[in-house]
Amino acid sequence: MSDHGHPATPIREAETQNPMKEISIDDSYLPPHPQLPKLEPPRGRRVSLEELLHPPEKFTADLMKFVRQSGNAISKRISVLLENDGDSDSKKTIDDDVTEFEISGVKVLVKMKTEEEIRGRITFFSRSNCRDSTAVRLFLRERGFDFSEINIDVYTAREKELIERTGSSQVPQIFFNEKHFGGLMALNSLRNSGEFDRRVKELLKEKCCGDAPSPVMYGFDEENNKDVVVVDEMLRFVRVLRQKLPIKDRLLKMKIVKNCFSGAEMIEILIDYLDCGRNKAVEIGKRLAKKHFIHHVFGENEFEDGNHYYRFLEHEPFISKCYNFRGSTNDMEPQSAAIVGQKLFKIMTAILESYSSNDRSRVDYLRISQSEEFRRYLNMGQDLHRLNLVELSTEEKLAFFLNLYNAMVIHALIRIGRPEGVIARRSFFTDFQYVVGGYSYSLSSIRNDILRRGRRPSYPFIIPFINDNARHKWQLGLQKLNPLVHFGLCDGTKSSPVVRFFTPQGVEAELKRAAREFFQNGGIEVVLDKRTIHLSKIIKWYKEDFSEEKKMLKWIMSYINANDAGLLTHLLGDGGGSFNQDYDWSINN
């Protein structure tokens, strides 16, 4: 058993030395990462040898009789003192409902019975990125109420239940046990009247019955909540080829290439299986490559007949390092990349709203790792395997990779923990990978190859992400570098921008808002008397993405408050100043 009460998971010996090595466990089980607090073992009282040899006398009938008589005497004395309000020497009020008595040298605290406690359940239906839902959530948190939230963007089958209960799919909708209370307007009305506490106690004085909305259950999916699975039209060819192709290691260009086959071998099998001409077989091979079932071993072409070598996606060397790969690739018909990107935004926004502080600066990774929402996110990871990312627009691509980066950081911190030291940080950013659209993506490759279009960082602990798929990533990368992307990427540290997720429709405005919040919350500080500008190291690490120094500072002025802008203008007009700021690598939990 592990420290957390879960069955221990076998890990190879090599993995204990390098946590970024391949780990042969299923992502359906998610142990909390080691940097989070562990459960303490039960604390028992140490028993001395004397106690073992001479155990204390057990309660006997006479002893129990003595306790009852003493208790009755104390109760009578308390009753007398309660009736005698003038006896201030023996009675002292500590709180409205707690009274202290002194009886023959014994201090007795009496807590008066209060109103009946809340026994029912508050439930409310919500959506991701909904202001009214956020307002209800914050109100209930501030009042200290436990509640069950059902996000119908995550639990899509529950929308039908919401419509049946309320006659509408509008959210938020609040329920006290089985009673429908209403939305934000009803909540505000009751709050402004000062009747909220009384009404809640009135509605929730009974235990929750079976007619109330059921809370979300971990580990179970509703039958009608499963996405419609469409079998890929090319799957029948893939199954035949997997059975009949001579897949083996070969010597190519003075290096051993594992698990590959030639184009000519595949063509012969397709001709025999379909009883067709060679041209049709070649066309099928090109379609298989386009759908990322197969790839050229060196990325030199999509598919050609002859002595060219290919391998299946599941045999790629990088596949075992991808944390969204669970032993087999997703062979179903790929969903639209835009739809998958929308699902990614909704589910990660729901996670962030439920398990982070109001300002998003602190994230509860332990609760995320145990949540049903995160389990569904991991299940969604298989939808990324063979996406057609080329079909995304520029805005969709920008939002998709920003969101994927931030989601992968959360997954990495849960799975392998916070990196300590330069070498561990390099592994964190380069070795934690997903397979997306047929290729592997690390955190470093998303930031540098996609969002920065192949530019290399100037800080030392990240090495260039070089493999046979680098050319594909650079072709897929954004056509124009937007320096604002650095304020939309959260590395899970206290000095990085806060974690957030973006929509394709408003990604540019949302990035500007992220930059403004970053600079106004510690990203820059001007100390005029010391002629010093405390500027985030993110600017230093990616200085080539910004203008030269003075132009960069003028650019920053549009994202800071008027007071700091005035100080910065004065300092620049007087010849500038020195730059200095440390980076806090501690985790933002």
Secondary structure per residue as TSV (DSSP state, phi and psi in degrees):
chain	resnum	aa	ss	phi	psi
A	1	M	-	360.0	143.9
A	2	S	-	-83.4	176.5
A	3	D	T	-64.1	-18.6
A	4	H	T	-101.0	6.7
A	5	G	S	87.2	4.1
A	6	H	S	-95.6	158.6
A	7	P	-	-60.4	138.0
A	8	A	-	-66.5	140.5
A	9	T	-	-100.7	127.1
A	10	P	-	-67.8	134.6
A	11	I	-	-130.5	138.0
A	12	R	-	-61.0	154.3
A	13	E	G	-61.0	-37.6
A	14	A	G	-64.0	-26.8
A	15	E	G	-72.8	-22.5
A	16	T	G	-71.0	-20.3
A	17	Q	T	-90.4	-33.9
A	18	N	-	-132.3	104.0
A	19	P	T	-66.0	-12.2
A	20	M	T	-91.3	-1.5
A	21	K	S	-67.1	168.4
A	22	E	-	-60.9	134.3
A	23	I	-	-118.2	119.3
A	24	S	-	-92.0	65.0
A	25	I	S	-130.1	162.4
A	26	D	-	-88.3	135.0
A	27	D	T	-69.7	-7.8
A	28	S	T	-67.6	-21.1
A	29	Y	S	-104.4	123.9
A	30	L	-	-123.6	93.8
A	31	P	-	-70.1	143.0
A	32	P	-	-58.9	141.9
A	33	H	-	-69.6	155.2
A	34	P	T	-66.7	-15.3
A	35	Q	T	-79.9	-13.2
A	36	L	S	-86.6	157.1
A	37	P	-	-59.8	139.2
A	38	K	-	-97.5	154.9
A	39	L	-	-67.9	136.5
A	40	E	-	-85.7	144.9
A	41	P	-	-67.7	158.0
A	42	P	-	-59.5	138.5
A	43	R	-	-96.1	110.1
A	44	G	-	-102.6	157.8
A	45	R	-	-82.7	131.8
A	46	R	-	-68.1	135.8
A	47	V	-	-104.9	126.6
A	48	S	-	-78.5	164.4
A	49	L	H	-63.4	-35.3
A	50	E	H	-62.2	-40.3
A	51	E	H	-68.4	-35.0
A	52	L	H	-66.8	-40.4
A	53	L	H	-75.3	-36.6
A	54	H	S	-127.8	78.1
A	55	P	-	-63.0	150.7
A	56	P	-	-64.3	152.0
A	57	E	-	-67.1	132.7
A	58	K	-	-76.5	164.1
A	59	F	-	-63.3	126.8
A	60	T	-	-107.4	176.2
A	61	A	H	-63.3	-40.4
A	62	D	H	-65.9	-38.8
A	63	L	H	-66.4	-41.4
A	64	M	H	-63.6	-37.6
A	65	K	H	-63.8	-40.5
A	66	F	H	-63.0	-41.6
A	67	V	H	-62.7	-43.0
A	68	R	H	-63.7	-41.8
A	69	Q	H	-65.6	-39.5
A	70	S	H	-65.6	-40.4
A	71	G	H	-65.1	-40.5
A	72	N	H	-63.7	-39.3
A	73	A	H	-64.3	-42.6
A	74	I	H	-65.1	-40.1
A	75	S	H	-62.5	-42.9
A	76	K	H	-63.5	-41.4
A	77	R	H	-64.4	-39.0
A	78	I	H	-64.0	-41.6
A	79	S	H	-60.9	-40.9
A	80	V	H	-63.8	-43.1
A	81	L	H	-66.6	-34.7
A	82	L	H	-65.9	-36.3
A	83	E	H	-73.4	-28.4
A	84	N	-	-94.6	85.9
A	85	D	T	-69.2	-18.5
A	86	G	T	-85.7	-8.3
A	87	D	-	-81.2	78.9
A	88	S	T	-74.1	-19.2
A	89	D	T	-73.5	-31.0
A	90	S	T	-103.6	-9.9
A	91	K	E	-128.5	135.2
A	92	K	E	-140.0	127.6
A	93	T	E	-83.3	120.8
A	94	I	E	-91.2	-43.7
A	95	D	E	-143.0	179.7
A	96	D	T	-60.9	-33.2
A	97	D	T	-121.1	14.8
A	98	V	E	-127.4	128.2
A	99	T	E	-125.7	139.9
A	100	E	E	-109.7	133.0
A	101	F	E	-121.9	149.8
A	102	E	E	-113.6	114.6
A	103	I	E	-123.9	107.0
A	104	S	T	50.3	45.6
A	105	G	T	82.2	1.2
A	106	V	E	-105.2	125.0
A	107	K	E	-86.4	126.9
A	108	V	E	-122.1	125.4
A	109	L	E	-103.6	124.3
A	110	V	E	-114.0	119.3
A	111	K	E	-103.2	118.8
A	112	M	-	-69.1	144.8
A	113	K	-	-66.7	126.2
A	114	T	-	-93.8	-175.0
A	115	E	S	-63.0	160.8
A	116	E	-	-61.4	131.6
A	117	E	-	-72.3	161.1
A	118	I	-	-70.2	127.5
A	119	R	-	-116.8	-11.7
A	120	G	S	-90.2	-160.3
A	121	R	-	-134.7	135.4
A	122	I	E	-96.3	127.8
A	123	T	E	-128.1	138.5
A	124	F	E	-140.9	142.1
A	125	F	E	-88.6	140.2
A	126	S	E	-143.5	176.2
A	127	R	-	-131.4	162.5
A	128	S	T	-72.9	143.6
A	129	N	T	58.5	37.3
A	130	C	-	-109.5	121.1
A	131	R	H	-63.2	-42.5
A	132	D	H	-65.2	-40.1
A	133	S	H	-63.8	-40.0
A	134	T	H	-62.1	-41.0
A	135	A	H	-63.1	-42.4
A	136	V	H	-64.9	-44.0
A	137	R	H	-60.3	-45.7
A	138	L	H	-65.4	-39.9
A	139	F	H	-61.7	-46.1
A	140	L	H	-66.8	-37.1
A	141	R	H	-65.2	-45.1
A	142	E	H	-63.2	-33.2
A	143	R	T	-83.7	-3.4
A	144	G	T	77.7	21.8
A	145	F	-	-86.4	137.6
A	146	D	-	-79.1	137.1
A	147	F	E	-147.1	159.2
A	148	S	E	-110.1	120.6
A	149	E	E	-105.1	134.4
A	150	I	E	-119.3	102.2
A	151	N	E	-86.4	111.5
A	152	I	T	-76.7	-6.7
A	153	D	T	-77.0	-25.2
A	154	V	T	-95.0	-46.6
A	155	Y	S	-103.6	76.0
A	156	T	T	-62.6	-28.7
A	157	A	T	-67.8	-21.9
A	158	R	H	-76.0	-12.2
A	159	E	H	-63.2	-37.6
A	160	K	H	-61.7	-40.8
A	161	E	H	-63.7	-40.8
A	162	L	H	-60.6	-43.4
A	163	I	H	-64.6	-40.6
A	164	E	H	-65.6	-34.0
A	165	R	H	-82.3	-33.1
A	166	T	H	-117.9	-14.7
A	167	G	S	82.1	7.5
A	168	S	S	-154.8	158.0
A	169	S	-	-98.8	9.0
A	170	Q	-	-70.3	139.2
A	171	V	S	-124.9	159.1
A	172	P	-	-81.0	154.4
A	173	Q	E	-131.0	125.3
A	174	I	E	-105.8	139.0
A	175	F	E	-125.4	133.9
A	176	F	E	-104.0	106.9
A	177	N	T	55.3	-125.3
A	178	E	T	-91.2	-3.1
A	179	K	E	-86.4	127.1
A	180	H	E	-78.5	119.3
A	181	F	E	-90.8	-40.4
A	182	G	E	132.0	-161.0
A	183	G	-	-109.1	-153.6
A	184	L	H	-64.2	-35.6
A	185	M	H	-63.8	-42.8
A	186	A	H	-66.3	-38.2
A	187	L	H	-65.0	-44.0
A	188	N	H	-63.8	-39.1
A	189	S	H	-63.1	-45.6
A	190	L	H	-69.0	-36.7
A	191	R	H	-66.1	-43.7
A	192	N	H	-66.8	-27.7
A	193	S	H	-81.0	-10.4
A	194	G	T	77.0	12.8
A	195	E	-	-101.9	6.8
A	196	F	H	-62.5	-51.6
A	197	D	H	-59.9	-43.2
A	198	R	H	-64.7	-43.3
A	199	R	H	-66.9	-37.7
A	200	V	H	-64.1	-46.1
A	201	K	H	-63.5	-32.9
A	202	E	H	-69.6	-40.5
A	203	L	H	-80.6	-25.5
A	204	L	T	-112.7	23.6
A	205	K	S	-76.1	-19.1
A	206	E	S	-102.8	154.1
A	207	K	-	-66.9	155.6
A	208	C	-	-66.9	133.8
A	209	C	-	-98.4	177.8
A	210	G	T	-70.2	-15.8
A	211	D	T	-82.2	-8.4
A	212	A	S	-75.0	154.9
A	213	P	-	-57.7	128.4
A	214	S	-	-76.2	142.7
A	215	P	-	-68.5	163.0
A	216	V	-	-69.3	132.5
A	217	M	-	-101.6	132.7
A	218	Y	T	-75.5	133.2
A	219	G	T	91.9	3.3
A	220	F	-	-131.2	136.2
A	221	D	-	-110.3	139.6
A	222	E	-	-68.7	145.8
A	223	E	G	-60.2	-38.5
A	224	N	G	-86.9	8.1
A	225	N	G	-100.6	-2.0
A	226	K	S	-79.3	135.9
A	227	D	-	-62.9	147.3
A	228	V	-	-69.0	119.5
A	229	V	-	-95.0	124.2
A	230	V	-	-109.6	124.0
A	231	V	B	-70.8	132.1
A	232	D	-	-65.5	135.7
A	233	E	T	-63.9	-22.1
A	234	M	T	-89.6	-2.5
A	235	L	H	-65.0	-33.4
A	236	R	H	-64.7	-33.6
A	237	F	H	-72.5	-39.2
A	238	V	H	-62.3	-42.1
A	239	R	H	-63.3	-40.7
A	240	V	H	-65.5	-44.8
A	241	L	H	-66.0	-37.9
A	242	R	H	-63.1	-30.9
A	243	Q	H	-81.9	-34.8
A	244	K	H	-107.6	-17.9
A	245	L	S	-70.9	139.7
A	246	P	-	-80.0	84.1
A	247	I	-	-84.8	121.0
A	248	K	E	-158.2	170.7
A	249	D	E	-79.6	141.8
A	250	R	E	-138.2	156.3
A	251	L	E	-94.8	112.9
A	252	L	E	-132.4	129.4
A	253	K	T	51.4	45.8
A	254	M	T	63.7	25.3
A	255	K	E	-144.5	150.8
A	256	I	E	-84.2	123.3
A	257	V	E	-108.1	121.4
A	258	K	E	-88.8	148.2
A	259	N	E	53.7	54.2
A	260	C	E	-126.0	170.9
A	261	F	E	-147.1	161.7
A	262	S	E	-92.3	157.6
A	263	G	H	-63.0	-37.9
A	264	A	H	-65.0	-38.4
A	265	E	H	-63.2	-39.9
A	266	M	H	-68.6	-39.3
A	267	I	H	-62.1	-44.4
A	268	E	H	-61.2	-39.8
A	269	I	H	-67.7	-41.0
A	270	L	H	-66.1	-39.3
A	271	I	H	-62.4	-42.6
A	272	D	H	-68.8	-37.9
A	273	Y	H	-73.2	-40.3
A	274	L	H	-97.3	-11.8
A	275	D	T	53.1	53.0
A	276	C	-	-125.8	177.3
A	277	G	-	-79.9	171.0
A	278	R	H	-69.1	-36.9
A	279	N	H	-62.1	-41.3
A	280	K	H	-65.7	-39.3
A	281	A	H	-64.5	-39.2
A	282	V	H	-64.9	-38.9
A	283	E	H	-63.2	-39.8
A	284	I	H	-64.2	-40.1
A	285	G	H	-60.8	-40.0
A	286	K	H	-66.7	-36.5
A	287	R	H	-69.3	-36.3
A	288	L	H	-64.3	-38.7
A	289	A	H	-69.6	-39.9
A	290	K	H	-64.2	-32.1
A	291	K	T	-90.2	9.4
A	292	H	T	65.4	27.5
A	293	F	S	-75.5	-35.6
A	294	I	E	-132.7	156.7
A	295	H	E	-139.6	149.4
A	296	H	E	-64.2	139.4
A	297	V	T	-63.9	-26.9
A	298	F	T	-112.8	7.6
A	299	G	S	67.9	27.7
A	300	E	S	-85.7	-25.6
A	301	N	-	-156.7	169.9
A	302	E	S	-74.8	-63.4
A	303	F	-	-161.7	135.4
A	304	E	-	-142.8	150.4
A	305	D	S	-72.3	155.7
A	306	G	S	108.7	-153.4
A	307	N	S	-89.2	52.2
A	308	H	-	-111.7	143.4
A	309	Y	E	-112.2	140.8
A	310	Y	E	-136.0	165.4
A	311	R	E	-144.3	156.1
A	312	F	E	-71.1	155.4
A	313	L	G	-58.3	-39.8
A	314	E	G	-69.1	-11.5
A	315	H	G	-101.5	2.7
A	316	E	S	-63.2	142.3
A	317	P	T	-58.9	-30.2
A	318	F	T	-79.7	-14.9
A	319	I	G	-63.2	-34.7
A	320	S	G	-71.6	-16.0
A	321	K	G	-90.0	-6.0
A	322	C	B	-87.7	123.7
A	323	Y	T	-82.2	-1.8
A	324	N	T	-105.5	14.9
A	325	F	-	-103.3	125.9
A	326	R	-	-120.3	47.8
A	327	G	S	93.8	-18.9
A	328	S	S	-154.3	151.2
A	329	T	-	-82.1	160.3
A	330	N	-	-81.4	109.1
A	331	D	-	-91.2	-0.7
A	332	M	B	-73.8	165.9
A	333	E	-	-60.2	123.1
A	334	P	-	-63.0	139.7
A	335	Q	-	-74.2	166.3
A	336	S	-	-60.0	136.0
A	337	A	H	-61.2	-34.0
A	338	A	H	-66.6	-38.5
A	339	I	H	-68.0	-43.1
A	340	V	H	-63.3	-39.7
A	341	G	H	-62.6	-37.5
A	342	Q	H	-67.2	-41.0
A	343	K	H	-63.4	-40.3
A	344	L	H	-60.8	-44.3
A	345	F	H	-62.1	-46.4
A	346	K	H	-66.0	-44.9
A	347	I	H	-73.4	-36.8
A	348	M	H	-74.2	-32.2
A	349	T	H	-64.4	-41.2
A	350	A	H	-62.5	-41.2
A	351	I	H	-62.9	-44.7
A	352	L	H	-65.2	-41.2
A	353	E	H	-66.2	-31.6
A	354	S	H	-88.9	-27.5
A	355	Y	S	-129.1	32.7
A	356	S	B	-140.3	166.0
A	357	S	-	-69.2	166.5
A	358	N	T	-60.7	-34.1
A	359	D	T	-91.5	4.9
A	360	R	S	66.7	10.6
A	361	S	S	-80.7	-18.9
A	362	R	-	-127.4	135.7
A	363	V	B	-123.6	133.7
A	364	D	-	-91.8	87.1
A	365	Y	H	-67.6	-31.0
A	366	L	H	-64.2	-47.9
A	367	R	H	-68.2	-34.5
A	368	I	H	-60.8	-45.4
A	369	S	H	-61.6	-25.1
A	370	Q	T	-99.1	3.0
A	371	S	-	-89.9	153.6
A	372	E	H	-68.3	-33.4
A	373	E	H	-61.9	-41.4
A	374	F	H	-70.3	-35.2
A	375	R	H	-60.6	-39.2
A	376	R	H	-69.8	-33.7
A	377	Y	H	-62.1	-43.3
A	378	L	H	-64.0	-39.2
A	379	N	H	-61.9	-36.9
A	380	M	H	-68.2	-19.6
A	381	G	G	-57.8	-28.4
A	382	Q	G	-70.5	-22.3
A	383	D	G	-68.1	-15.3
A	384	L	G	-83.3	-15.3
A	385	H	T	-54.9	-50.3
A	386	R	T	-124.5	35.1
A	387	L	-	-62.2	150.2
A	388	N	-	-96.1	90.2
A	389	L	G	-72.4	-19.7
A	390	V	G	-64.0	-26.5
A	391	E	G	-75.7	-9.7
A	392	L	S	-73.6	142.5
A	393	S	-	-73.7	172.2
A	394	T	H	-59.9	-45.2
A	395	E	H	-67.6	-40.6
A	396	E	H	-64.3	-40.7
A	397	K	H	-65.5	-42.3
A	398	L	H	-62.0	-49.4
A	399	A	H	-65.2	-39.1
A	400	F	H	-60.1	-49.4
A	401	F	H	-77.1	-30.1
A	402	L	H	-62.2	-46.4
A	403	N	H	-67.9	-40.3
A	404	L	H	-64.2	-41.1
A	405	Y	H	-59.4	-50.7
A	406	N	H	-65.8	-35.2
A	407	A	H	-68.8	-40.2
A	408	M	H	-65.4	-35.3
A	409	V	H	-62.5	-44.4
A	410	I	H	-60.6	-45.3
A	411	H	H	-61.7	-42.9
A	412	A	H	-64.7	-42.1
A	413	L	H	-66.0	-34.3
A	414	I	H	-72.6	-41.5
A	415	R	H	-79.8	-44.9
A	416	I	T	-118.7	-10.4
A	417	G	-	88.9	178.6
A	418	R	-	-75.4	130.5
A	419	P	-	-73.8	138.4
A	420	E	-	-113.6	119.9
A	421	G	H	91.0	166.7
A	422	V	H	-64.6	-44.2
A	423	I	H	-65.6	-43.1
A	424	A	H	-65.2	-36.1
A	425	R	H	-65.8	-40.3
A	426	R	H	-61.5	-42.9
A	427	S	H	-63.6	-39.4
A	428	F	H	-58.0	-44.3
A	429	F	H	-84.4	-22.0
A	430	T	H	-108.6	-27.4
A	431	D	H	-97.1	-22.8
A	432	F	-	-80.6	111.8
A	433	Q	E	-130.1	155.8
A	434	Y	E	-120.7	152.0
A	435	V	E	-95.4	119.9
A	436	V	E	-134.5	124.4
A	437	G	T	59.5	32.0
A	438	G	T	88.5	-3.0
A	439	Y	E	-131.6	161.4
A	440	S	E	-89.6	141.9
A	441	Y	E	-132.1	123.3
A	442	S	E	-97.5	173.3
A	443	L	H	-61.6	-39.5
A	444	S	H	-65.4	-41.8
A	445	S	H	-70.1	-33.3
A	446	I	I	-65.3	-47.2
A	447	R	I	-67.4	-48.3
A	448	N	I	-89.2	-44.5
A	449	D	I	-79.5	-34.9
A	450	I	I	-96.1	-61.7
A	451	L	I	-73.7	-29.4
A	452	R	S	-107.7	5.3
A	453	R	T	54.1	53.6
A	454	G	T	85.1	3.8
A	455	R	-	-75.5	148.6
A	456	R	-	-99.1	143.6
A	457	P	-	-74.5	157.2
A	458	S	S	-91.2	-10.5
A	459	Y	S	-86.6	153.3
A	460	P	T	-80.9	-20.4
A	461	F	T	-88.3	5.9
A	462	I	-	-115.7	123.2
A	463	I	-	-95.3	155.3
A	464	P	-	-58.2	141.0
A	465	F	-	-87.0	98.1
A	466	I	-	-118.0	121.3
A	467	N	S	-157.0	-174.0
A	468	D	T	-68.3	-12.8
A	469	N	T	-101.6	4.6
A	470	A	H	-61.1	-39.3
A	471	R	H	-62.2	-38.2
A	472	H	H	-62.3	-42.2
A	473	K	H	-66.3	-40.4
A	474	W	H	-67.2	-34.8
A	475	Q	H	-68.5	-33.3
A	476	L	H	-80.5	-17.7
A	477	G	S	-61.5	163.8
A	478	L	-	-63.4	142.2
A	479	Q	S	-71.0	-29.0
A	480	K	S	-129.7	131.4
A	481	L	-	-75.5	129.6
A	482	N	-	-113.8	108.4
A	483	P	G	-61.7	-16.5
A	484	L	G	-67.0	-15.8
A	485	V	G	-61.2	-27.3
A	486	H	G	-66.4	-20.7
A	487	F	G	-95.5	0.1
A	488	G	S	-105.8	-2.5
A	489	L	-	-106.1	124.3
A	490	C	-	-108.9	125.6
A	491	D	-	-93.0	8.1
A	492	G	S	77.0	17.9
A	493	T	B	-111.8	164.4
A	494	K	T	-71.8	-23.6
A	495	S	T	-93.5	-8.1
A	496	S	S	-83.6	163.6
A	497	P	-	-57.5	154.9
A	498	V	-	-67.8	153.4
A	499	V	-	-74.0	138.0
A	500	R	-	-156.8	166.3
A	501	F	-	-130.6	151.2
A	502	F	-	-121.7	153.2
A	503	T	-	-105.1	144.0
A	504	P	T	-60.1	-35.0
A	505	Q	T	-69.0	-30.9
A	506	G	T	-124.6	22.5
A	507	V	H	-62.3	-36.8
A	508	E	H	-66.5	-47.8
A	509	A	H	-65.5	-36.6
A	510	E	H	-68.4	-34.6
A	511	L	H	-68.1	-38.6
A	512	K	H	-64.2	-39.7
A	513	R	H	-66.3	-37.6
A	514	A	H	-63.7	-42.0
A	515	A	H	-63.9	-41.4
A	516	R	H	-63.5	-44.7
A	517	E	H	-66.6	-35.2
A	518	F	H	-65.7	-47.5
A	519	F	I	-71.5	-30.2
A	520	Q	I	-85.2	-2.0
A	521	N	I	-126.4	44.1
A	522	G	I	107.9	-5.8
A	523	G	I	-66.9	-26.1
A	524	I	E	-147.5	142.4
A	525	E	E	-142.8	129.0
A	526	V	E	-105.2	120.0
A	527	V	E	-109.2	98.7
A	528	L	T	-68.7	-42.0
A	529	D	T	-67.2	-27.6
A	530	K	T	-97.6	2.8
A	531	R	T	51.1	47.5
A	532	T	E	-127.6	139.0
A	533	I	E	-113.5	114.7
A	534	H	E	-86.6	105.2
A	535	L	E	-118.8	138.3
A	536	S	-	-55.6	142.1
A	537	K	H	-67.6	-15.5
A	538	I	H	-58.7	-39.2
A	539	I	H	-64.7	-39.5
A	540	K	H	-68.1	-45.1
A	541	W	H	-61.9	-35.2
A	542	Y	T	-116.4	37.5
A	543	K	G	-61.6	-27.3
A	544	E	G	-70.1	-15.8
A	545	D	G	-82.2	-12.8
A	546	F	S	-109.8	174.3
A	547	S	-	-75.8	178.7
A	548	E	-	-60.6	166.5
A	549	E	H	-50.3	-54.9
A	550	K	H	-68.1	-38.8
A	551	K	H	-66.6	-35.7
A	552	M	H	-63.7	-43.0
A	553	L	H	-65.9	-36.8
A	554	K	H	-66.4	-35.7
A	555	W	H	-65.0	-39.4
A	556	I	H	-64.8	-29.4
A	557	M	H	-56.6	-29.3
A	558	S	T	-75.3	-5.8
A	559	Y	T	-118.0	8.8
A	560	I	S	-120.5	166.9
A	561	N	-	-72.2	166.3
A	562	A	H	-63.0	-36.1
A	563	N	H	-64.9	-48.9
A	564	D	H	-66.0	-35.4
A	565	A	H	-63.5	-38.7
A	566	G	H	-65.8	-43.2
A	567	L	H	-63.7	-41.2
A	568	L	H	-66.1	-39.5
A	569	T	H	-62.5	-43.1
A	570	H	H	-62.7	-42.3
A	571	L	H	-67.5	-40.2
A	572	L	H	-67.2	-39.3
A	573	G	H	-68.2	-19.1
A	574	D	T	-101.2	13.9
A	575	G	T	106.8	4.5
A	576	G	-	85.9	-169.5
A	577	G	-	-160.8	-177.4
A	578	S	E	-86.9	158.9
A	579	F	E	-114.6	139.6
A	580	N	-	-165.8	129.0
A	581	Q	-	-168.3	135.3
A	582	D	-	-83.3	165.0
A	583	Y	-	-119.1	125.6
A	584	D	-	-91.5	110.3
A	585	W	-	-87.5	-0.1
A	586	S	S	-67.9	152.5
A	587	I	B	-72.4	147.6
A	588	N	-	-90.7	47.7
A	589	N	-	-101.8	360.0
